[in-house]
Each structure stands twice: as C-alpha cells, then as structure tokens.
Amino acid sequence: MQKDVQLSENVFIQDLGTGFSYINFDRRIEEVKDPETGEVVGTVTVAGSQHRIANPASYDRIVDAVVRENFPDGADQAALRKGIIDSENADFVAFNAFVETIKQKCRNEGIQ
C-alpha cells in the first residue's frame, strides 16, 4: 500500500495493463499553488491509499487483498477466532470494523 499518491486520472480502479490494477481509495482533489505568489495554478487528484491487486479487479479480490495487506500473517484469522469466543473482543471488533469500511468504500464506488 502507498499513501497520498498523485493520480493521472480520477479513477477508483486503474488498470496498469500488466495483469494488475491499482485500487485508489479516498481520492481527493487538491489545489496546486505557485510557491512564490500563492496563486492557484491547477489541481491534482490524490489517492489517500493505493493498493496493487491482480486482475480482474472484482469486489471480492479488492476486499481480500486489502484485508490481507492490513492483517498479515494470519492476523485476520486470529481476530475471527477471538470473535467466535467473544464477540466483544477488541481485536475482533477492530477487524470487523475495518472490513466493513473497505466493503462500504467499494460499494460507494459502484463495485459490488
């Protein structure tokens, strides 16, 4: 994952043409100002976070790749097991909230 990446175009899924795509979460438009005058000279699109996934970039693949990247080495499974024992476990609650946030961001982009 990369953070605060300037994009050439304002797209959620950016096909790289190499069998992979970038998934651009939390895109925003920022003004570019002239350092001397402070005058706005243009705008640039920035992705808050960018993830690289194998094509085809589907809802399931996006969610799975982002979760695995943020919960490596079986941390996702550990959180789920903790949730089976205690649904109020802090690790499980944090994991579940993260996954639901990623799912909602995908749905907001029209990916289902």
C-alpha angles and dihedrals in degrees: 000000000000126000131219097006120176111233130210089216136015100252134135095213115037111189108214095197090234100093091275137086135201116233109210114204126188097013118190137176115238128191119239113217131197105249093219102045102022088228118146108250100174148319136264132198115233127191113217088211132004126199128191116220137171117259139287091059102211131163092258094047093047094050093044095048095047093046093048091048093051096039104038131177096028096309088132092056091045091053091050092050090050089051091054090057096039122010089197094057109133094227092051094046092050092046093048092047091050093050093047090050092053091047091050092048089053092048090049087057092051095255112134 
